[in-house]
Amino acid sequence: MSEWINVERCNGCGICVNLCPRDVIRLDESAKKAVVKYPEDCINCQFCQAYCPQKAINIKFIPRPPLVSWK
């Protein structure tokens, strides 16, 4: 799973940061923009994309390899 935040559109409102259940998105204090800090922890809930008022977040789902069954 990968996320992209359009920094030109992001106004740093922090809605995505507050909505993320896995704390994947953080606010970059110097740039005052949202950044994907821990992409490997994303569960693809898409709350950030759905509630971004600026439509600055675009999530692209990349399927993970299937789990191996150990018997």
N, C-alpha and C positions, 0 to 999 in steps of 0.2 A: 504494500500500500504506500502510495506517495501522495503528498499534498503540495500544492503550490499556492502561495499567497502573493497576489499582485500588490506589490508595495506602492505602486502609483495610485491604486484605488483605496488601499487601507488607510483609514483615518485614525487608527489607534484607539478606537472606542473601548476595546477590551471585552466585548460581548463574547467573542469566540474563546477567549481565555477563561472566562467565567463558566461557559457552557461545557467545556471539554471534560468528560468524566475521567480521563486518564492523565490529565495535566500535560498533554503533548504540546500545546501551544502556549507560548509565553510572550510577554510584551517586552520588546527590546527598549530599554529605558533611554538609550542615547538616540535611537532613530524614531522612537515613539510609534513603532509599527509592530504588528504581530509577526512572530517567527515560529516555525516548526522546530521545536527544540529536541523532541524525542520521537521521531517518526516511527521507530521500531515498536513503540508502545501503542500506536494508533489502532483502534478497533473498528474503524470505518463506520462510526455511528452517523456521521455526516451532519451533526448538530451545527458545527461551525459554519459549514457551507449554507445550510438552510436558513440560519438566523443572521448571517452577515448583512447588515443594511446596505453596505457598499458593493455587495456581490464581488468581493475581492478574493474569495477562496474558491478554488476549483480542485475537487478531489478526483483523482484517477485511480481506480482500483486495479491493482496488479495481483493476480491470483498467486497464492503461495503454493509450493509443491504439496502433494498429498501427504498426509501423515502415514508413517510406516507402522504397521501392526506387528507387535512383537508377541509371538506365541510360545 
